[in-house]
Amino acid sequence: MRAFLYDKYGYYPEDEYATSFDYVGWHFQLELTDRTEMEVKDMKEFANQIPLYFPSKGSDILISRDGKYINDSQYGRVVLVATKNETTKIDEILRFHENFSYMAQGKELRISHLKSVWENKTDRIEEKILPKIKIDDKTYPLLIENCIHASGLAENAIQYLSDTIYYYGDIVEEVTLTHKRMSDLSSYTFLNPFNFILDSPGRDLADLIRYQLISPEQLFSCLSHYSMNPTFASLLLARLIYPTELYDMLEEYYLIKQDISSQTIEYYKKRKEKVKRIKKVHDGLVKQYQIRPIPWLENELL
């Protein structure tokens, strides 16, 4: 992609095939998009407001030499996003939720919609993606074991959403701007406008635990910043139980044929530790917010 980046934007990364690169303190990355030029223009204007709330940070969408936001590449329609290189602090994520809650005004989110999304994702994994995995892959037995374990977690998470709707209602009460995935604390993950989504703040908080970016103890300290209630706590627990990390990995394998051998082994090694973290959060949420306990997590030994 080096020729494309130079032709369109004037950047010449060292790696000939790179779709991302760093330059003078900024990280640049191409993002596939199905948005329109006007939609991307609006996203750029919003991204440029970020320093008003976080003065040391920066986020931008670049215009190409020929004045376009979106350009056709060998991979499809792409946009070049840039963010100032800086590690994200946990309190900045909390302030992000607070600062941009106004964007959710007039928007209604339902738990039943999330339940439907998870059901469809789980069916797609089990019916379409798993049958495509090569049996002769050396990590096949570990991957299948991971998937059997994940299937149980997914079933538990989806049932817990059903129970949450039954006991507390279908409406997500606290909604703000969050992230599709908060898998690391890089400024790119935090400030890439293509990673923004309106949802419960628990979406980000669950990821912070899932990817070991904070401890369960730190999580409960963070919860004091929100208007906590049983619905919020139940949604947070369900999100943490659902096997997002493994299912994302399998979708990448299916869509771009990415080698996931090392991730499969790593996931297998850390599986028990992941369950221990879920249990710690489960026990704390049940105790503090009186949400419905899950028997197998209650009985899980630390």
Order of alpha helices (4+ residues) and beta strands (2+ residues): alpha-beta-beta-alpha-alpha-beta-beta-beta-alpha-alpha-alpha-beta-alpha-beta-alpha-alpha-alpha-alpha-alpha-alpha
